[in-house]
Structures are given as structure tokens and as C-alpha cells.
Amino acid sequence: MGDPPARPGSGGLAAVERVLERAAPLAIHLRARISARRLFEVADRLAPIASRAGGWLVVNGRPDVALAAGARAVQLGRTALGVEETRRMVRACAGRLAIGASVHDAEGALCAAREGADYIVLGTIYATPSHPGVEGSGPAAVSAVRRRLTAHRLAVHRPSARRPPPILAIGGVGADRIEEVTEAGAYGIVVGRAVWSAPDPARAALSLRRQLDRFDRRDG
């Protein structure tokens, strides 16, 4: 899973499409400071491409846009609706969306899981230029969150609630750190610069996905 270029013009969208088509299955996290109309236009263009390739389009913070465009998931940060409120809205619209929650520690992960998050994005794991001055919590944070989630029997509304939600590690995770975060309990990773700053983003994404597939990923 990765964030596309911050301002997805026609050239940026073409790069995202190439990644979806050549490196699938993966998820593209659509997060951009653009109008709701433009966000829908971009999501509406990418969602069917992701679906045909066996991947996901994840819209950041806007379940309404995600539903209207036919995306597979919505990612909720601190300023978005809560997981429970988002789930009610999706059901009221007779729609289906996976709901991800961005958290920074075990308490936040446990709260999101109790509310029914389908997956957890945990960070910042390693220091990264996108968050200057923020120290990485390291793979130990992944282990701590996994232990905390596993230790609790969660009464939640998530369809797959028999198991804790999978953890995706974000923040400075590149090819050289995939093994240690998966060993710590991460199911997957969320990357930005590791793909979009590469000379060939599709090739970089495919390489990361293949490397991730070599390790024993745990769902929780």
C-alpha cells in the first residue's frame, strides 16, 4: 500500500495506473489535498483499474467519496470520523467498505480494534523525512501492538472479528526493513518515497511486494 503523488495530475495518475497494473495485487492509498470533486474524479478513475488488477483503492478520510467511486476501503486518521460512525454511515448507504485506522501506539490500536477497524496502520516506525523531528518507535512498537491486540477478546462489529485486525507498518519502511517489521508481527507495509521516488515506481512496488511475500506474514 502506498500514497500516490501528492498532486495527481495526468502524469501522476498514469504512474499510479502503471503501478496498479504491473505490481498488483496491492493497495493504493489516495491521499491528496484537493477538492472533494477532484478527489472523486481521481478515485473514480483509479477504482476500476485497481479492481481489475486484483488490488484495492483506499480513499483517505472520505467514506462518501470511497463509496461513490467504488473504492474498496477508507483510511481514517485523527481528524476523520470514528470507525463506528463510519461503519454506520456505510451501512446506511447500503454500501461495503473495509475501514482502516491510523494509530501510533497500542492504546490507539486497541481502541480502533474495539470499534471494528478492519486493519491498523501503525507508525511512525522509523524516522522519515516526511515527518521531520519525529523519532521512529521501531519494530518493538509493532510487537507491543500485536501482543496487546492478541491478549484481548474483542467484541467488535468487524466480520473477521475472530482474529485481531492485521497491522500495517508505516514510516521509513523500505526493502532493508521489511524482514524485521514482519518478524515483529506486521502483516504488511505502507510506503511512499520507496515507490514514488524510484526511477521506475511500478518496478519498485513489485520488488517490495515480492520481498514481502517471501516472509511469513501474520494477520494481526
TAKADA-V739636 format. One record per backbone hydrogen bond with DSSP energy under -1.0 kcal/mol. CO is the residue of the C=O (numbers start at 1). NH is the residue of the N-H. Records with the same first field share a line. If there is no record, write none. Layout:
# TAKADA-V739636
CO: NH / NH
This chain:
# TAKADA-V739636
1: 191
2: 29
7: 9
9: 13
10: 14
11: 15
12: 16
13: 17
14: 18
15: 19
16: 20
17: 21
18: 22
19: 23
26: 56
27: 2
28: 58
29: 4
30: 60
32: 34
35: 39
36: 40
37: 41
38: 42
39: 43
40: 44
41: 45
42: 46
43: 47
46: 50
47: 51
48: 52
49: 53
50: 55
51: 54
56: 28
57: 72 / 73
58: 30
59: 75
62: 66
63: 67
64: 68
65: 69
66: 71
72: 98
73: 59
74: 100
75: 61
76: 102
82: 86
83: 87
84: 88
85: 89
86: 90
87: 91
88: 92
89: 93
90: 95
91: 94
98: 74
99: 118 / 119
100: 76
101: 121
103: 123
105: 109
106: 110
107: 111
108: 112
109: 113
110: 114
111: 115
112: 117
113: 116
119: 101
120: 168
121: 103
122: 170
124: 137
125: 138
128: 131
131: 134
138: 141
139: 143
140: 144
141: 145
142: 146
143: 147
144: 148
145: 149
146: 150
147: 151
154: 156
158: 161
160: 163
166: 120
167: 187 / 188
168: 122
169: 190
170: 125
171: 126
174: 177
177: 181
178: 182
179: 183
180: 184
181: 186
188: 169
192: 195 / 196
193: 197
195: 198
200: 204
201: 205
202: 206
203: 207
204: 208
205: 209
206: 210
207: 211
208: 212
209: 213
212: 215
215: 217
218: 220
